[in-house]
Amino acid sequence: MSNLLVYGSYGYTGRLIVATAMERGIEPVLAGRNLSELEAQASEWGLTYRTFDLERPEIIKQQLSPVDVVLNCAGPFVHTHEPLLDACLETDTHYLDITGEIEVFESIAARDEQATDAGVTALPGVGFDVVPSDCLAVHLQNAVSNPSKLTLGFESLGTPSPGTALTMIDGMLSGGAVRRDGKIRPVPAGWNTRTIDFGSGERTAITIPWGDVSTAYHSTGIPNIEFYMAAPPWSIRGLRLTRRLGPVLETPPIRRGLESLAKRLIGGPSAEQRQHGETRLWGEVTDEESGETRIARLKTPNGYALTAKTAVESVVRTLNGEPEPGFQTPATAFGPEYVLEFDDVVRRDAMAPPSTQVQ
């Protein structure tokens, strides 16, 4: 019997995770809705598989009851996390996923007491979303006396996977989000821009509804949080255009067309791109009463390469009983130094220079 079931194992990121698990000596049960994909993947690796959708709770419970940990790799996670978590809570199965969706983090956080009572660890976001940024947030929390504002961001030149692209379409149509005075507040898409030096010179960056708007608050208690992504001017203009086109883009025919286009045109980064690519993260924490500000930067491998490693390591530590039951973020589960345990991850601290913001 395997201790791990990977749901959505045949997607781009799921395949990387399965390969990494096998390298670590873990033989996961493969799972998802697509029988032909599962048969091919199971044959490739010599693994068992289970075909089931997430429409019938009793079937889900039957499939999960023999395993100790479920790793959900099937996005958009807003559509998949709840039925899997429901079943996990009834079968004493720990739940992990690789989401970066604010709504999913908040939904799982709201079930902290239920998970704690069940003795189940509920640990979303164990990939690039949000392991490095969550660890950076907790590291920065301790850099000033009374942190009241946290700003995070990243720069990546990589290509998204089809699943990530679908999630981005969902996020684009939903608008943006920031945290103000402890509450998540909706803002328009592309609400604010600023220049940020991620470590290789200043870049223009734009607010995005990244998962840390949820998780960084649960990890640090800092009440005001924004997240930025480096973006060229043309993409910022396009994102802001969705403010006016939102109602049109959300109509079912247009939405289906965008999703179909993403699946056909976006294949994710190649093996060479994963091997040689890198991502840079930046964080700034401020004590608004004293004006004290500190920044820190992280350099990591390609986000998908890192996701495969952090997801599998998080599974291993969960199987070993390391995280406490209940809702956890990566940094509350494993500490702010967790991300530094992976190859080619470097963190640097610095004083904060004056920043530039433009609307």
CORCORJO-V126676 format. One record per pair of residues at least 12 apart in sequence whose C-alpha atoms are under 6 Angstrom apart, sorted by the first residue. I is the first residue (numbers start at 1). J is the second residue. D is the distance in whole Angstrom. If there is no record, write none. Layout:
BEGIN
I&J&D  I&J&D
END
This chain:
BEGIN
2&28&6  3&67&5  3&68&5  4&28&5  4&67&6  4&69&5  4&70&6  5&28&5  5&29&5  5&70&5  6&30&5  6&31&6  6&70&6  6&71&5  7&31&5  7&32&5  7&72&5  7&73&6  8&32&5  8&73&5  8&74&4  9&30&6  14&73&6  16&308&6  17&308&5  21&312&6  29&48&5  29&49&5  30&49&4  31&49&6  31&50&5  31&51&6  32&51&5  32&52&6  33&51&5  33&52&5  33&53&5  61&87&5  65&91&5  68&93&5  69&93&5  69&94&5  70&95&5  71&96&5  71&97&5  72&97&4  75&163&6  76&167&5  78&104&6  92&120&6  94&120&5  94&121&5  95&122&5  96&123&5  96&124&5  97&124&5  97&125&6  98&125&4  98&126&5  98&127&5  99&125&5  100&125&6  100&129&5  100&211&5  101&211&5  102&211&5  102&214&6  109&327&5  112&326&5  112&327&5  115&326&5  116&325&5  116&326&4  119&325&5  120&325&5  120&326&6  121&325&4  121&326&5  122&326&6  122&327&5  123&328&5  123&329&6  126&311&5  127&307&4  127&310&6  127&311&5  128&303&5  128&307&5  131&330&6  132&339&6  134&216&6  134&331&6  135&331&5  135&336&4  138&220&6  138&336&6  139&336&6  146&287&5  147&286&5  147&287&5  148&222&5  148&223&6  148&287&5  149&224&5  149&225&6  149&285&6  149&286&5  150&225&5  150&284&6  150&285&5  151&225&6  151&226&5  151&227&6  151&283&6  151&284&5  152&227&5  152&282&6  152&283&4  153&227&5  153&228&4  153&229&5  153&281&6  153&282&5  154&229&5  154&280&6  154&281&4  155&230&5  155&279&6  155&280&5  156&279&5  159&268&5  159&269&5  160&268&5  161&267&6  161&268&4  162&262&6  162&263&5  162&266&5  175&188&5  175&189&4  176&188&5  176&189&5  176&208&6  176&209&5  177&209&5  178&213&6  178&226&5  179&224&5  179&225&5  180&224&5  181&223&5  181&224&6  182&223&4  189&240&6  190&206&6  190&207&6  190&239&6  190&240&5  192&206&6  192&207&6  192&359&5  193&205&5  193&206&4  193&358&6  193&359&6  194&356&6  194&357&4  194&358&6  195&356&6  198&280&6  198&282&6  204&230&6  205&228&6  205&229&5  205&230&4  205&231&5  206&228&5  206&229&5  207&227&6  207&228&4  208&227&6  208&228&6  213&225&6  274&302&5  274&305&6  277&302&5  278&300&6  278&301&4  278&302&4  279&299&6  279&300&5  279&302&6  280&298&6  280&299&5  281&297&6  281&298&5  282&296&6  282&297&4  283&295&5  283&296&5  293&352&6  294&351&5  294&352&5  295&350&5  295&351&6  295&352&5  296&348&6  296&349&4  296&350&6  297&347&6  297&348&5  298&346&6  298&347&4  299&345&6  299&346&5  300&345&5
END
